Amino acid sequence: MILDKIAMLLLIIGGINWGLVGIFEFDLVAFLFGGSAAIISRIIYVLIAISALWCISLFFKRESLISETQTSR
């Protein structure tokens, strides 16, 4: 599903950003969009958080797909 891929992409961006913060104390999102308090930066942070919540559902989708495959045999 396309929404799953978008959510995963945003999580990858967020993970890279957190890695940069942890290793170099450099927030790439804040740097690119005018600081961490800038409205666009805050929107990106919120989208990444929503993506993380969305991806929780992927754990249950995978499990249901596996159980459906096993019961159909």
PyMOL Python script that loads the backbone (N, CA, C, O; Angstrom):
from pymol import cmd

cmd.read_pdbstr("""\
ATOM      1  N   MET A   1       0.845  -1.182   0.000  1.00  0.00           N
ATOM      2  CA  MET A   1       0.000   0.000   0.000  1.00  0.00           C
ATOM      3  C   MET A   1       0.891   1.247   0.000  1.00  0.00           C
ATOM      4  O   MET A   1       1.929   1.279   0.660  1.00  0.00           O
ATOM      5  N   ILE A   2       0.482   2.239  -0.727  1.00  0.00           N
ATOM      6  CA  ILE A   2       1.292   3.447  -0.887  1.00  0.00           C
ATOM      7  C   ILE A   2       1.443   4.203   0.430  1.00  0.00           C
ATOM      8  O   ILE A   2       2.497   4.785   0.687  1.00  0.00           O
ATOM      9  N   LEU A   3       0.411   4.202   1.263  1.00  0.00           N
ATOM     10  CA  LEU A   3       0.486   4.892   2.550  1.00  0.00           C
ATOM     11  C   LEU A   3       1.548   4.261   3.454  1.00  0.00           C
ATOM     12  O   LEU A   3       2.240   4.964   4.191  1.00  0.00           O
ATOM     13  N   ASP A   4       1.670   2.949   3.393  1.00  0.00           N
ATOM     14  CA  ASP A   4       2.713   2.258   4.162  1.00  0.00           C
ATOM     15  C   ASP A   4       4.104   2.693   3.713  1.00  0.00           C
ATOM     16  O   ASP A   4       4.992   2.902   4.540  1.00  0.00           O
ATOM     17  N   LYS A   5       4.288   2.827   2.416  1.00  0.00           N
ATOM     18  CA  LYS A   5       5.593   3.226   1.885  1.00  0.00           C
ATOM     19  C   LYS A   5       5.937   4.666   2.253  1.00  0.00           C
ATOM     20  O   LYS A   5       7.086   4.975   2.568  1.00  0.00           O
ATOM     21  N   ILE A   6       4.938   5.544   2.211  1.00  0.00           N
ATOM     22  CA  ILE A   6       5.169   6.933   2.607  1.00  0.00           C
ATOM     23  C   ILE A   6       5.539   7.002   4.079  1.00  0.00           C
ATOM     24  O   ILE A   6       6.457   7.727   4.462  1.00  0.00           O
ATOM     25  N   ALA A   7       4.822   6.247   4.904  1.00  0.00           N
ATOM     26  CA  ALA A   7       5.112   6.227   6.335  1.00  0.00           C
ATOM     27  C   ALA A   7       6.517   5.705   6.597  1.00  0.00           C
ATOM     28  O   ALA A   7       7.238   6.248   7.434  1.00  0.00           O
ATOM     29  N   MET A   8       6.906   4.657   5.884  1.00  0.00           N
ATOM     30  CA  MET A   8       8.257   4.112   6.073  1.00  0.00           C
ATOM     31  C   MET A   8       9.310   5.119   5.627  1.00  0.00           C
ATOM     32  O   MET A   8      10.344   5.257   6.281  1.00  0.00           O
ATOM     33  N   LEU A   9       9.067   5.821   4.527  1.00  0.00           N
ATOM     34  CA  LEU A   9      10.007   6.838   4.063  1.00  0.00           C
ATOM     35  C   LEU A   9      10.180   7.940   5.102  1.00  0.00           C
ATOM     36  O   LEU A   9      11.302   8.363   5.381  1.00  0.00           O
ATOM     37  N   LEU A  10       9.078   8.404   5.672  1.00  0.00           N
ATOM     38  CA  LEU A  10       9.164   9.436   6.702  1.00  0.00           C
ATOM     39  C   LEU A  10       9.892   8.930   7.947  1.00  0.00           C
ATOM     40  O   LEU A  10      10.622   9.687   8.587  1.00  0.00           O
ATOM     41  N   LEU A  11       9.699   7.665   8.290  1.00  0.00           N
ATOM     42  CA  LEU A  11      10.423   7.097   9.428  1.00  0.00           C
ATOM     43  C   LEU A  11      11.916   7.001   9.150  1.00  0.00           C
ATOM     44  O   LEU A  11      12.730   7.209  10.050  1.00  0.00           O
ATOM     45  N   ILE A  12      12.277   6.692   7.929  1.00  0.00           N
ATOM     46  CA  ILE A  12      13.705   6.653   7.564  1.00  0.00           C
ATOM     47  C   ILE A  12      14.304   8.049   7.681  1.00  0.00           C
ATOM     48  O   ILE A  12      15.398   8.215   8.220  1.00  0.00           O
ATOM     49  N   ILE A  13      13.587   9.057   7.174  1.00  0.00           N
ATOM     50  CA  ILE A  13      14.064  10.439   7.296  1.00  0.00           C
ATOM     51  C   ILE A  13      14.220  10.813   8.767  1.00  0.00           C
ATOM     52  O   ILE A  13      15.226  11.399   9.164  1.00  0.00           O
ATOM     53  N   GLY A  14      13.212  10.469   9.570  1.00  0.00           N
ATOM     54  CA  GLY A  14      13.272  10.761  11.000  1.00  0.00           C
ATOM     55  C   GLY A  14      14.417  10.037  11.687  1.00  0.00           C
ATOM     56  O   GLY A  14      15.092  10.605  12.546  1.00  0.00           O
ATOM     57  N   GLY A  15      14.636   8.785  11.310  1.00  0.00           N
ATOM     58  CA  GLY A  15      15.727   8.024  11.906  1.00  0.00           C
ATOM     59  C   GLY A  15      17.091   8.594  11.564  1.00  0.00           C
ATOM     60  O   GLY A  15      17.978   8.663  12.414  1.00  0.00           O
ATOM     61  N   ILE A  16      17.251   8.998  10.322  1.00  0.00           N
ATOM     62  CA  ILE A  16      18.514   9.630   9.922  1.00  0.00           C
ATOM     63  C   ILE A  16      18.706  10.937  10.674  1.00  0.00           C
ATOM     64  O   ILE A  16      19.805  11.240  11.139  1.00  0.00           O
ATOM     65  N   ASN A  17      17.629  11.711  10.792  1.00  0.00           N
ATOM     66  CA  ASN A  17      17.725  12.977  11.513  1.00  0.00           C
ATOM     67  C   ASN A  17      18.113  12.739  12.976  1.00  0.00           C
ATOM     68  O   ASN A  17      18.980  13.433  13.505  1.00  0.00           O
ATOM     69  N   TRP A  18      17.480  11.768  13.628  1.00  0.00           N
ATOM     70  CA  TRP A  18      17.837  11.468  15.022  1.00  0.00           C
ATOM     71  C   TRP A  18      19.265  10.967  15.137  1.00  0.00           C
ATOM     72  O   TRP A  18      19.950  11.268  16.114  1.00  0.00           O
ATOM     73  N   GLY A  19      19.721  10.206  14.153  1.00  0.00           N
ATOM     74  CA  GLY A  19      21.115   9.770  14.158  1.00  0.00           C
ATOM     75  C   GLY A  19      22.075  10.937  14.080  1.00  0.00           C
ATOM     76  O   GLY A  19      23.086  10.971  14.782  1.00  0.00           O
ATOM     77  N   LEU A  20      21.753  11.901  13.220  1.00  0.00           N
ATOM     78  CA  LEU A  20      22.587  13.098  13.123  1.00  0.00           C
ATOM     79  C   LEU A  20      22.575  13.902  14.425  1.00  0.00           C
ATOM     80  O   LEU A  20      23.600  14.440  14.844  1.00  0.00           O
ATOM     81  N   VAL A  21      21.408  13.974  15.053  1.00  0.00           N
ATOM     82  CA  VAL A  21      21.317  14.681  16.334  1.00  0.00           C
ATOM     83  C   VAL A  21      22.152  13.966  17.383  1.00  0.00           C
ATOM     84  O   VAL A  21      22.879  14.611  18.139  1.00  0.00           O
ATOM     85  N   GLY A  22      22.059  12.650  17.438  1.00  0.00           N
ATOM     86  CA  GLY A  22      22.780  11.882  18.445  1.00  0.00           C
ATOM     87  C   GLY A  22      24.283  11.878  18.253  1.00  0.00           C
ATOM     88  O   GLY A  22      25.034  11.938  19.226  1.00  0.00           O
ATOM     89  N   ILE A  23      24.723  11.807  17.020  1.00  0.00           N
ATOM     90  CA  ILE A  23      26.165  11.697  16.749  1.00  0.00           C
ATOM     91  C   ILE A  23      26.834  13.071  16.662  1.00  0.00           C
ATOM     92  O   ILE A  23      27.892  13.298  17.248  1.00  0.00           O
ATOM     93  N   PHE A  24      26.202  13.975  15.924  1.00  0.00           N
ATOM     94  CA  PHE A  24      26.840  15.256  15.626  1.00  0.00           C
ATOM     95  C   PHE A  24      26.163  16.471  16.264  1.00  0.00           C
ATOM     96  O   PHE A  24      26.619  17.601  16.090  1.00  0.00           O
ATOM     97  N   GLU A  25      25.072  16.236  17.004  1.00  0.00           N
ATOM     98  CA  GLU A  25      24.270  17.336  17.552  1.00  0.00           C
ATOM     99  C   GLU A  25      23.828  18.297  16.454  1.00  0.00           C
ATOM    100  O   GLU A  25      23.877  19.515  16.620  1.00  0.00           O
ATOM    101  N   PHE A  26      23.398  17.732  15.334  1.00  0.00           N
ATOM    102  CA  PHE A  26      22.978  18.508  14.163  1.00  0.00           C
ATOM    103  C   PHE A  26      21.589  18.055  13.738  1.00  0.00           C
ATOM    104  O   PHE A  26      21.404  16.902  13.349  1.00  0.00           O
ATOM    105  N   ASP A  27      20.621  18.946  13.808  1.00  0.00           N
ATOM    106  CA  ASP A  27      19.245  18.653  13.414  1.00  0.00           C
ATOM    107  C   ASP A  27      19.059  19.105  11.969  1.00  0.00           C
ATOM    108  O   ASP A  27      18.910  20.296  11.700  1.00  0.00           O
ATOM    109  N   LEU A  28      19.067  18.156  11.050  1.00  0.00           N
ATOM    110  CA  LEU A  28      18.981  18.465   9.624  1.00  0.00           C
ATOM    111  C   LEU A  28      17.647  19.117   9.263  1.00  0.00           C
ATOM    112  O   LEU A  28      17.615  20.058   8.469  1.00  0.00           O
ATOM    113  N   VAL A  29      16.549  18.628   9.836  1.00  0.00           N
ATOM    114  CA  VAL A  29      15.236  19.208   9.541  1.00  0.00           C
ATOM    115  C   VAL A  29      15.204  20.672   9.969  1.00  0.00           C
ATOM    116  O   VAL A  29      14.750  21.530   9.213  1.00  0.00           O
ATOM    117  N   ALA A  30      15.680  20.957  11.167  1.00  0.00           N
ATOM    118  CA  ALA A  30      15.702  22.341  11.654  1.00  0.00           C
ATOM    119  C   ALA A  30      16.621  23.200  10.794  1.00  0.00           C
ATOM    120  O   ALA A  30      16.310  24.356  10.509  1.00  0.00           O
ATOM    121  N   PHE A  31      17.743  22.640  10.386  1.00  0.00           N
ATOM    122  CA  PHE A  31      18.689  23.377   9.550  1.00  0.00           C
ATOM    123  C   PHE A  31      18.064  23.732   8.196  1.00  0.00           C
ATOM    124  O   PHE A  31      18.214  24.856   7.717  1.00  0.00           O
ATOM    125  N   LEU A  32      17.375  22.788   7.592  1.00  0.00           N
ATOM    126  CA  LEU A  32      16.811  23.012   6.265  1.00  0.00           C
ATOM    127  C   LEU A  32      15.595  23.933   6.268  1.00  0.00           C
ATOM    128  O   LEU A  32      15.338  24.633   5.289  1.00  0.00           O
ATOM    129  N   PHE A  33      14.843  23.929   7.378  1.00  0.00           N
ATOM    130  CA  PHE A  33      13.569  24.637   7.368  1.00  0.00           C
ATOM    131  C   PHE A  33      13.477  25.770   8.374  1.00  0.00           C
ATOM    132  O   PHE A  33      12.371  26.148   8.759  1.00  0.00           O
ATOM    133  N   GLY A  34      14.599  26.323   8.811  1.00  0.00           N
ATOM    134  CA  GLY A  34      14.577  27.547   9.600  1.00  0.00           C
ATOM    135  C   GLY A  34      14.489  27.397  11.097  1.00  0.00           C
ATOM    136  O   GLY A  34      13.969  28.286  11.771  1.00  0.00           O
ATOM    137  N   GLY A  35      14.975  26.317  11.633  1.00  0.00           N
ATOM    138  CA  GLY A  35      14.975  26.127  13.084  1.00  0.00           C
ATOM    139  C   GLY A  35      13.900  25.160  13.530  1.00  0.00           C
ATOM    140  O   GLY A  35      12.930  24.914  12.813  1.00  0.00           O
ATOM    141  N   SER A  36      14.081  24.615  14.714  1.00  0.00           N
ATOM    142  CA  SER A  36      13.149  23.595  15.197  1.00  0.00           C
ATOM    143  C   SER A  36      11.795  24.185  15.581  1.00  0.00           C
ATOM    144  O   SER A  36      10.815  23.446  15.672  1.00  0.00           O
ATOM    145  N   ALA A  37      11.714  25.480  15.806  1.00  0.00           N
ATOM    146  CA  ALA A  37      10.443  26.115  16.153  1.00  0.00           C
ATOM    147  C   ALA A  37       9.683  26.610  14.927  1.00  0.00           C
ATOM    148  O   ALA A  37       8.536  27.042  15.047  1.00  0.00           O
ATOM    149  N   ALA A  38      10.304  26.554  13.752  1.00  0.00           N
ATOM    150  CA  ALA A  38       9.628  26.997  12.530  1.00  0.00           C
ATOM    151  C   ALA A  38       8.440  26.090  12.247  1.00  0.00           C
ATOM    152  O   ALA A  38       8.490  24.888  12.510  1.00  0.00           O
ATOM    153  N   ILE A  39       7.397  26.657  11.721  1.00  0.00           N
ATOM    154  CA  ILE A  39       6.154  25.906  11.510  1.00  0.00           C
ATOM    155  C   ILE A  39       6.363  24.721  10.577  1.00  0.00           C
ATOM    156  O   ILE A  39       5.793  23.657  10.820  1.00  0.00           O
ATOM    157  N   ILE A  40       7.157  24.863   9.524  1.00  0.00           N
ATOM    158  CA  ILE A  40       7.378  23.746   8.601  1.00  0.00           C
ATOM    159  C   ILE A  40       8.158  22.621   9.281  1.00  0.00           C
ATOM    160  O   ILE A  40       7.881  21.447   9.035  1.00  0.00           O
ATOM    161  N   SER A  41       9.120  22.960  10.124  1.00  0.00           N
ATOM    162  CA  SER A  41       9.848  21.932  10.870  1.00  0.00           C
ATOM    163  C   SER A  41       8.910  21.190  11.803  1.00  0.00           C
ATOM    164  O   SER A  41       8.978  19.966  11.913  1.00  0.00           O
ATOM    165  N   ARG A  42       8.044  21.917  12.469  1.00  0.00           N
ATOM    166  CA  ARG A  42       7.107  21.280  13.393  1.00  0.00           C
ATOM    167  C   ARG A  42       6.132  20.385  12.652  1.00  0.00           C
ATOM    168  O   ARG A  42       5.754  19.327  13.155  1.00  0.00           O
ATOM    169  N   ILE A  43       5.717  20.802  11.452  1.00  0.00           N
ATOM    170  CA  ILE A  43       4.831  19.958  10.642  1.00  0.00           C
ATOM    171  C   ILE A  43       5.541  18.667  10.261  1.00  0.00           C
ATOM    172  O   ILE A  43       4.949  17.590  10.327  1.00  0.00           O
ATOM    173  N   ILE A  44       6.797  18.767   9.866  1.00  0.00           N
ATOM    174  CA  ILE A  44       7.563  17.571   9.505  1.00  0.00           C
ATOM    175  C   ILE A  44       7.726  16.648  10.709  1.00  0.00           C
ATOM    176  O   ILE A  44       7.584  15.433  10.578  1.00  0.00           O
ATOM    177  N   TYR A  45       8.022  17.213  11.880  1.00  0.00           N
ATOM    178  CA  TYR A  45       8.146  16.392  13.086  1.00  0.00           C
ATOM    179  C   TYR A  45       6.835  15.670  13.394  1.00  0.00           C
ATOM    180  O   TYR A  45       6.843  14.500  13.777  1.00  0.00           O
ATOM    181  N   VAL A  46       5.716  16.365  13.227  1.00  0.00           N
ATOM    182  CA  VAL A  46       4.411  15.749  13.494  1.00  0.00           C
ATOM    183  C   VAL A  46       4.107  14.663  12.465  1.00  0.00           C
ATOM    184  O   VAL A  46       3.578  13.610  12.820  1.00  0.00           O
ATOM    185  N   LEU A  47       4.433  14.902  11.205  1.00  0.00           N
ATOM    186  CA  LEU A  47       4.220  13.874  10.175  1.00  0.00           C
ATOM    187  C   LEU A  47       5.047  12.625  10.455  1.00  0.00           C
ATOM    188  O   LEU A  47       4.580  11.506  10.241  1.00  0.00           O
ATOM    189  N   ILE A  48       6.256  12.812  10.927  1.00  0.00           N
ATOM    190  CA  ILE A  48       7.101  11.662  11.270  1.00  0.00           C
ATOM    191  C   ILE A  48       6.502  10.907  12.454  1.00  0.00           C
ATOM    192  O   ILE A  48       6.509   9.676  12.469  1.00  0.00           O
ATOM    193  N   ALA A  49       5.989  11.625  13.436  1.00  0.00           N
ATOM    194  CA  ALA A  49       5.352  10.971  14.586  1.00  0.00           C
ATOM    195  C   ALA A  49       4.101  10.199  14.167  1.00  0.00           C
ATOM    196  O   ALA A  49       3.876   9.081  14.631  1.00  0.00           O
ATOM    197  N   ILE A  50       3.290  10.791  13.294  1.00  0.00           N
ATOM    198  CA  ILE A  50       2.103  10.093  12.791  1.00  0.00           C
ATOM    199  C   ILE A  50       2.515   8.857  12.002  1.00  0.00           C
ATOM    200  O   ILE A  50       1.860   7.818  12.088  1.00  0.00           O
ATOM    201  N   SER A  51       3.599   8.963  11.234  1.00  0.00           N
ATOM    202  CA  SER A  51       4.101   7.814  10.485  1.00  0.00           C
ATOM    203  C   SER A  51       4.515   6.682  11.419  1.00  0.00           C
ATOM    204  O   SER A  51       4.272   5.509  11.135  1.00  0.00           O
ATOM    205  N   ALA A  52       5.139   7.042  12.529  1.00  0.00           N
ATOM    206  CA  ALA A  52       5.542   6.022  13.498  1.00  0.00           C
ATOM    207  C   ALA A  52       4.313   5.314  14.058  1.00  0.00           C
ATOM    208  O   ALA A  52       4.312   4.092  14.204  1.00  0.00           O
ATOM    209  N   LEU A  53       3.284   6.068  14.368  1.00  0.00           N
ATOM    210  CA  LEU A  53       2.050   5.452  14.870  1.00  0.00           C
ATOM    211  C   LEU A  53       1.411   4.570  13.802  1.00  0.00           C
ATOM    212  O   LEU A  53       0.916   3.484  14.103  1.00  0.00           O
ATOM    213  N   TRP A  54       1.421   5.032  12.566  1.00  0.00           N
ATOM    214  CA  TRP A  54       0.857   4.247  11.470  1.00  0.00           C
ATOM    215  C   TRP A  54       1.614   2.927  11.300  1.00  0.00           C
ATOM    216  O   TRP A  54       1.003   1.886  11.057  1.00  0.00           O
ATOM    217  N   CYS A  55       2.930   2.973  11.426  1.00  0.00           N
ATOM    218  CA  CYS A  55       3.749   1.781  11.204  1.00  0.00           C
ATOM    219  C   CYS A  55       3.568   0.731  12.295  1.00  0.00           C
ATOM    220  O   CYS A  55       3.932  -0.429  12.102  1.00  0.00           O
ATOM    221  N   ILE A  56       3.016   1.120  13.425  1.00  0.00           N
ATOM    222  CA  ILE A  56       2.677   0.110  14.431  1.00  0.00           C
ATOM    223  C   ILE A  56       1.710  -0.905  13.829  1.00  0.00           C
ATOM    224  O   ILE A  56       1.787  -2.095  14.133  1.00  0.00           O
ATOM    225  N   SER A  57       0.807  -0.440  12.981  1.00  0.00           N
ATOM    226  CA  SER A  57      -0.169  -1.339  12.357  1.00  0.00           C
ATOM    227  C   SER A  57       0.494  -2.355  11.431  1.00  0.00           C
ATOM    228  O   SER A  57      -0.069  -3.420  11.180  1.00  0.00           O
ATOM    229  N   LEU A  58       1.679  -2.037  10.923  1.00  0.00           N
ATOM    230  CA  LEU A  58       2.359  -2.970  10.025  1.00  0.00           C
ATOM    231  C   LEU A  58       2.730  -4.271  10.733  1.00  0.00           C
ATOM    232  O   LEU A  58       2.766  -5.331  10.107  1.00  0.00           O
ATOM    233  N   PHE A  59       3.004  -4.195  12.025  1.00  0.00           N
ATOM    234  CA  PHE A  59       3.287  -5.421  12.772  1.00  0.00           C
ATOM    235  C   PHE A  59       2.091  -6.354  12.737  1.00  0.00           C
ATOM    236  O   PHE A  59       2.263  -7.564  12.591  1.00  0.00           O
ATOM    237  N   PHE A  60       0.907  -5.832  12.864  1.00  0.00           N
ATOM    238  CA  PHE A  60      -0.292  -6.639  12.886  1.00  0.00           C
ATOM    239  C   PHE A  60      -0.693  -7.093  11.492  1.00  0.00           C
ATOM    240  O   PHE A  60      -1.262  -8.174  11.340  1.00  0.00           O
ATOM    241  N   LYS A  61      -0.409  -6.299  10.482  1.00  0.00           N
ATOM    242  CA  LYS A  61      -0.705  -6.710   9.110  1.00  0.00           C
ATOM    243  C   LYS A  61       0.146  -7.892   8.705  1.00  0.00           C
ATOM    244  O   LYS A  61      -0.356  -8.838   8.100  1.00  0.00           O
ATOM    245  N   ARG A  62       1.421  -7.854   9.026  1.00  0.00           N
ATOM    246  CA  ARG A  62       2.317  -8.961   8.680  1.00  0.00           C
ATOM    247  C   ARG A  62       1.875 -10.238   9.367  1.00  0.00           C
ATOM    248  O   ARG A  62       1.853 -11.304   8.751  1.00  0.00           O
ATOM    249  N   GLU A  63       1.528 -10.135  10.627  1.00  0.00           N
ATOM    250  CA  GLU A  63       1.118 -11.307  11.381  1.00  0.00           C
ATOM    251  C   GLU A  63      -0.175 -11.886  10.820  1.00  0.00           C
ATOM    252  O   GLU A  63      -0.310 -13.106  10.724  1.00  0.00           O
ATOM    253  N   SER A  64      -1.118 -11.043  10.452  1.00  0.00           N
ATOM    254  CA  SER A  64      -2.377 -11.539   9.912  1.00  0.00           C
ATOM    255  C   SER A  64      -2.171 -12.168   8.538  1.00  0.00           C
ATOM    256  O   SER A  64      -2.844 -13.143   8.203  1.00  0.00           O
ATOM    257  N   LEU A  65      -1.251 -11.625   7.735  1.00  0.00           N
ATOM    258  CA  LEU A  65      -0.969 -12.222   6.430  1.00  0.00           C
ATOM    259  C   LEU A  65      -0.340 -13.600   6.583  1.00  0.00           C
ATOM    260  O   LEU A  65      -0.666 -14.517   5.829  1.00  0.00           O
ATOM    261  N   ILE A  66       0.548 -13.752   7.540  1.00  0.00           N
ATOM    262  CA  ILE A  66       1.192 -15.047   7.773  1.00  0.00           C
ATOM    263  C   ILE A  66       0.170 -16.069   8.254  1.00  0.00           C
ATOM    264  O   ILE A  66       0.154 -17.197   7.763  1.00  0.00           O
ATOM    265  N   SER A  67      -0.679 -15.698   9.199  1.00  0.00           N
ATOM    266  CA  SER A  67      -1.665 -16.637   9.724  1.00  0.00           C
ATOM    267  C   SER A  67      -2.695 -17.016   8.655  1.00  0.00           C
ATOM    268  O   SER A  67      -3.153 -18.158   8.627  1.00  0.00           O
ATOM    269  N   GLU A  68      -3.067 -16.077   7.774  1.00  0.00           N
ATOM    270  CA  GLU A  68      -3.984 -16.394   6.687  1.00  0.00           C
ATOM    271  C   GLU A  68      -3.366 -17.379   5.717  1.00  0.00           C
ATOM    272  O   GLU A  68      -4.053 -18.283   5.243  1.00  0.00           O
ATOM    273  N   THR A  69      -2.080 -17.227   5.408  1.00  0.00           N
ATOM    274  CA  THR A  69      -1.394 -18.125   4.499  1.00  0.00           C
ATOM    275  C   THR A  69      -1.312 -19.537   5.076  1.00  0.00           C
ATOM    276  O   THR A  69      -1.507 -20.513   4.353  1.00  0.00           O
ATOM    277  N   GLN A  70      -1.026 -19.650   6.368  1.00  0.00           N
ATOM    278  CA  GLN A  70      -0.888 -20.947   6.999  1.00  0.00           C
ATOM    279  C   GLN A  70      -2.224 -21.661   7.105  1.00  0.00           C
ATOM    280  O   GLN A  70      -2.274 -22.882   6.961  1.00  0.00           O
ATOM    281  N   THR A  71      -3.301 -20.942   7.351  1.00  0.00           N
ATOM    282  CA  THR A  71      -4.611 -21.586   7.491  1.00  0.00           C
ATOM    283  C   THR A  71      -5.203 -21.985   6.147  1.00  0.00           C
ATOM    284  O   THR A  71      -6.059 -22.868   6.094  1.00  0.00           O
ATOM    285  N   SER A  72      -4.768 -21.358   5.065  1.00  0.00           N
ATOM    286  CA  SER A  72      -5.304 -21.693   3.753  1.00  0.00           C
ATOM    287  C   SER A  72      -4.689 -22.951   3.159  1.00  0.00           C
ATOM    288  O   SER A  72      -5.179 -23.457   2.149  1.00  0.00           O
ATOM    289  N   ARG A  73      -3.641 -23.457   3.757  1.00  0.00           N
ATOM    290  CA  ARG A  73      -2.976 -24.662   3.221  1.00  0.00           C
ATOM    291  C   ARG A  73      -3.660 -25.905   3.627  1.00  0.00           C
ATOM    292  O   ARG A  73      -3.226 -26.997   3.259  1.00  0.00           O
TER     293      ARG A  73
END
""", "prot")
cmd.dss("prot")
cmd.show_as("cartoon", "prot")
cmd.util.cbc("prot")
cmd.orient("prot")
